[in-house]
């Protein structure tokens, strides 16, 4: 675990989890988790299936009580001041459940009433979320007739309706097509400044797109807690340089020459796409020396790129999937 | 309290946006009239009274109310909406009360729609309308008792069929608690006080008093306590399910 430097924030504005533990019989789903999340942070929960992401989110949302430890939201303990804590939270449960026999509109009106929105403010917020999530065409349809994408959006609308200080979204873009994913990520980015947002996802590109902090958990424990950039820097691909030749027959001789350059740790060739990657020794920058070499040799390159690091590789290394 | 009303409104709306409401009401009306006219000696009895009509209510409720109550909580657990419901800023008791009141109001609608039979009996003769009013009240109280039991059972399982069967069996036990053949095996070795206590739990005993036009406060209290107890147990079960 790599602690991050953080500006001290008032307990009243953040999520605070202390030694959170959840046991189902002999199974420990969440094992002594401690972390804080502050406004402006978009925290991505990453982890293999069954790692404890959903359980942790359910505890914070007040659906499950922890076996041990405590969680508080904006100063309200999720067990002892459950209702106050729930008022602060917008929550999209896993799978975005909703009442299939209701129309999208009546469902969201029900949520508005449960959230104690009244009068003009209620109507205004309803209009805003209809707009924001493009729900107008399906408002009169019952939810069981909606496509997966629309259902997910109704779920998101439900979560943001009362403009909560804390958003907990369990796989918010699951089942959306690429355009819709892009839109939802844009929406999250827009809201990020003033809110605390926790999302869980399997999609590493989503972490890059919206999160400014990542917690990787596996078997209920935090394995990494860092910014996406720093995590990428842990990848062996970080600052590696990849090149492709217009004529791939030059590949092997080039490989030998690049391998002899100062600062090059080793080289690798991806045979499928004829791409050569040079890995730097500690902290060395290779781009300049390699491009100079290419010029000097007169190589006909179709690609020359600097890698920032690969999150999926870091993820596999950290969660122990690297062997496969 | 607002939460209760919100839940109640949502539930009632849901009843009428599915065929469930219409099927339930039609079956209730058809069966209650059919029993009354075919087996109840409504005409041959020679009395302007709705006693034959109300006499069948406990038996209709025995099957129809578990059919209504089985989905109350089991369905929320099955579809996952329980997670949504329990993370809204509502107390659990508000949801329990809201669901119960919605289902109760729905049964009340079905019962009130039997009014043509009341008009009929007034057209044919001069019944004691006070007695009929009391019987309607008693019938609704009894329906509330069945419903509270059914709601509690529904919260204990994710399976609607199990919820239905268990509710029918337990309601049946409450219905017949005062029935002599059922109590006779106990006579002789169980203290009379306990036998009396079991017998006093019977729906039929309490309902038959009210349906005769005798509104005894004890009968009303009996049903109110029964409803309260099972709804409280309902809240407890939902809490327990969360922690397990």
Boltz contact constraints between the chains, C-beta under 6 A:
constraints:
  - contact:
      token1: [A, 61]
      token2: [B, 87]
      max_distance: 6.0
  - contact:
      token1: [A, 62]
      token2: [B, 87]
      max_distance: 6.0
  - contact:
      token1: [A, 63]
      token2: [B, 83]
      max_distance: 6.0
  - contact:
      token1: [A, 63]
      token2: [B, 86]
      max_distance: 6.0
  - contact:
      token1: [A, 63]
      token2: [B, 87]
      max_distance: 6.0
  - contact:
      token1: [A, 65]
      token2: [B, 243]
      max_distance: 6.0
  - contact:
      token1: [A, 83]
      token2: [B, 89]
      max_distance: 6.0
  - contact:
      token1: [A, 86]
      token2: [B, 87]
      max_distance: 6.0
  - contact:
      token1: [A, 86]
      token2: [B, 89]
      max_distance: 6.0
  - contact:
      token1: [A, 87]
      token2: [B, 89]
      max_distance: 6.0
  - contact:
      token1: [A, 91]
      token2: [B, 87]
      max_distance: 6.0
  - contact:
      token1: [A, 93]
      token2: [B, 83]
      max_distance: 6.0
  - contact:
      token1: [A, 95]
      token2: [B, 80]
      max_distance: 6.0
  - contact:
      token1: [A, 97]
      token2: [B, 79]
      max_distance: 6.0
  - contact:
      token1: [A, 97]
      token2: [B, 80]
      max_distance: 6.0
  - contact:
      token1: [A, 97]
      token2: [B, 81]
      max_distance: 6.0
  - contact:
      token1: [A, 97]
      token2: [B, 84]
      max_distance: 6.0
  - contact:
      token1: [A, 99]
      token2: [B, 81]
      max_distance: 6.0
  - contact:
      token1: [A, 101]
      token2: [B, 14]
      max_distance: 6.0
  - contact:
      token1: [A, 101]
      token2: [B, 17]
      max_distance: 6.0
  - contact:
      token1: [A, 101]
      token2: [B, 18]
      max_distance: 6.0
  - contact:
      token1: [A, 110]
      token2: [B, 10]
      max_distance: 6.0
  - contact:
      token1: [A, 113]
      token2: [B, 6]
      max_distance: 6.0
  - contact:
      token1: [A, 114]
      token2: [B, 6]
      max_distance: 6.0
  - contact:
      token1: [A, 114]
      token2: [B, 88]
      max_distance: 6.0
